[in-house]
Amino acid sequence: GIYAEGVIRCDIDLSDGTLELTPEIAYLVEEKELKTPIKKLKLRGAITTILKRIDAVGRSINLRPNLEKGCRISEGGPYMRVNGLQCS
């Protein structure tokens, strides 16, 4: 599997409902351990398909304060496991 954390960029195409996410960090997971770092990973899929394939959600929520266009915001949420996303 692949472990991905953080978001560098997230684009949503409303014409076909596709989400493309570029994580800050990503690793190949083998035998329940983080192994090889993956650079320039993009996760892509239809929003409805992604929502249907969430098969686990963590109990803790991590929020990270940030600024966007001069406004204070918080980014984050629980860890989620999604089965069967397209990676490139």
Contact map, one row per residue, 1 for C-alpha under 8 A:
1110000000000000000000000001110000000000000000000000000000000000000000000000000000000000
1111000000000000000000000111100000000000000000000000000000000000000000000000000000000000
1111100000000000000000000111100001000000000000000000000000000000000000000000000000000000
0111110000000000000000111110000000000000000000000000000000000000000000000000000000000000
0011111000000000000000111100000000000000000000000000000000000000000000000000000000000000
0001111100000000000000111000000000000000000000000000000000000000000000000001000000000000
0000111111000000000011110000000000000000000000000000000000000000000000000000000000000000
0000011111000000000011110000000000000000000000000000000000000000000000000000000000000000
0000001111100000000011100000000000000000000000000000000000000000000000000000000000000000
0000001111110000001111000000000000000000000000000000000000000000000000000000000000000000
0000000011111000001110000000000000000000000000000000000000000000000000000000000000000000
0000000001111100111100000000000000000000000000000000000000000000000000000000000000000000
0000000000111111111000000000000000000000000000000000000000000000000000000000000000000000
0000000000011111110000000000000000000000000000000000000000000000000000000000000000000000
0000000000001111100000000000000000000000000000000000000000000000000000000000000000000000
0000000000001111110000000000000000000000000001000000000000000000000000000000000000000000
0000000000011111111000000000000000000000000001110000000000000000000000000000000000000000
0000000000011101111100000000000000000000000111100000000000000000000000000000000000000000
0000000001111000111110000000000000000000000111100000000000000000000000000000000000000000
0000000001110000011111000000000000000000011110000000000000000000000000000000000000000000
0000001111100000001111100000000000000000011100000000000000000000000000000000000000000000
0000001111000000000111110000000000000001111000000000000000000000000000000000000000000000
0001111110000000000011111100000000000000110000000000000000000000000000000000000000000000
0001111100000000000001111100000000000000000000000000000000000000000000000000000000000000
0001110000000000000000111110000000001110000000000000000000000000000000000000000000000000
0111100000000000000000111111000000001110100000000000000000000000000000000000000000000000
0111000000000000000000001111100001111100000000000000000000000000000000000000000000000000
1110000000000000000000000111110001111100000000000000000000000000000000000000000000000000
1110000000000000000000000011111111110000000000000000000000000000000000000000000000000000
1000000000000000000000000001111111100000000000000000000000000000000000000000000000000000
0000000000000000000000000000111110000000000000000000000000000000000000000000000000000000
0000000000000000000000000000111111000000000000000000000000000000000000000000000000000000
0000000000000000000000000000111111100000000000000000000000000000000000000000000000000000
0010000000000000000000000011110111110000000000000000000000000000000000000000000000000000
0000000000000000000000000011110011111000000000000000000000000000000000000000000000000000
0000000000000000000000000011100001111100000000000000000000000000000000000000000000000000
0000000000000000000000001111000000111110000000000000000000000000000000000000000000000000
0000000000000000000000001111000000011111100000000000000000000000000000000000000000000000
0000000000000000000000001100000000001111100000000000000000000000000000000000000000000000
0000000000000000000001000000000000000111110000000000000000000000000000000000000000000000
0000000000000000000001100100000000000111111000000000000000000000000000000000000000000011
0000000000000000000111100000000000000001111100000000000000000000000000000000000000000011
0000000000000000000111000000000000000000111110000000000000000000000000000000000000001111
0000000000000000011110000000000000000000011111000000000000000000000000000000000000001111
0000000000000000011100000000000000000000001111101100000000000000000000000000000000001100
0000000000000001111000000000000000000000000111111100000000000000000000000000000000000000
0000000000000000111000000000000000000000000011111110000000000000000000000000000000000000
0000000000000000100000000000000000000000000001111111000000000000000000000000000000000000
0000000000000000000000000000000000000000000011111111100000000000000000000000000000000000
0000000000000000000000000000000000000000000011111111110000000000000000000000000001001000
0000000000000000000000000000000000000000000000111111110000000000000000000000000000000000
0000000000000000000000000000000000000000000000011111110000000000000000000000000000000000
0000000000000000000000000000000000000000000000001111111000000000000000000000000001110000
0000000000000000000000000000000000000000000000000111111110000000000000000000000111100000
0000000000000000000000000000000000000000000000000000111110000000000000000000000111100000
0000000000000000000000000000000000000000000000000000011111000000000000000000000111000000
0000000000000000000000000000000000000000000000000000011111100000000000000000011110000000
0000000000000000000000000000000000000000000000000000000111111000000000000000011100000000
0000000000000000000000000000000000000000000000000000000011111000000000000000010000000000
0000000000000000000000000000000000000000000000000000000001111100000000000000011000000000
0000000000000000000000000000000000000000000000000000000001111110000000000001111000000000
0000000000000000000000000000000000000000000000000000000000011111000000000001110000000000
0000000000000000000000000000000000000000000000000000000000001111100000000111100000000000
0000000000000000000000000000000000000000000000000000000000000111110000000111000000000000
0000000000000000000000000000000000000000000000000000000000000011111000011110000000000000
0000000000000000000000000000000000000000000000000000000000000001111100011110000000000000
0000000000000000000000000000000000000000000000000000000000000000111111111000000000000000
0000000000000000000000000000000000000000000000000000000000000000011111111000000000000000
0000000000000000000000000000000000000000000000000000000000000000001111100000000000000000
0000000000000000000000000000000000000000000000000000000000000000001111110000000000000000
0000000000000000000000000000000000000000000000000000000000000000001111111000000000000000
0000000000000000000000000000000000000000000000000000000000000000111101111100000000000000
0000000000000000000000000000000000000000000000000000000000000000111100111110000000000000
0000000000000000000000000000000000000000000000000000000000000011110000011111000000000000
0000000000000000000000000000000000000000000000000000000000000011110000001111100000000000
0000010000000000000000000000000000000000000000000000000000001111000000000111110000000000
0000000000000000000000000000000000000000000000000000000000001110000000000011111000000000
0000000000000000000000000000000000000000000000000000000011111100000000000001111100000000
0000000000000000000000000000000000000000000000000000000011011000000000000000111110000000
0000000000000000000000000000000000000000000000000000011111000000000000000000011111000000
0000000000000000000000000000000000000000000000000000011110000000000000000000001111100000
0000000000000000000000000000000000000000000000000100111100000000000000000000000111111000
0000000000000000000000000000000000000000000000000000111000000000000000000000000011111000
0000000000000000000000000000000000000000000000000000100000000000000000000000000001111100
0000000000000000000000000000000000000000001110000100000000000000000000000000000001111110
0000000000000000000000000000000000000000001110000000000000000000000000000000000000011111
0000000000000000000000000000000000000000111100000000000000000000000000000000000000001111
0000000000000000000000000000000000000000111100000000000000000000000000000000000000000111
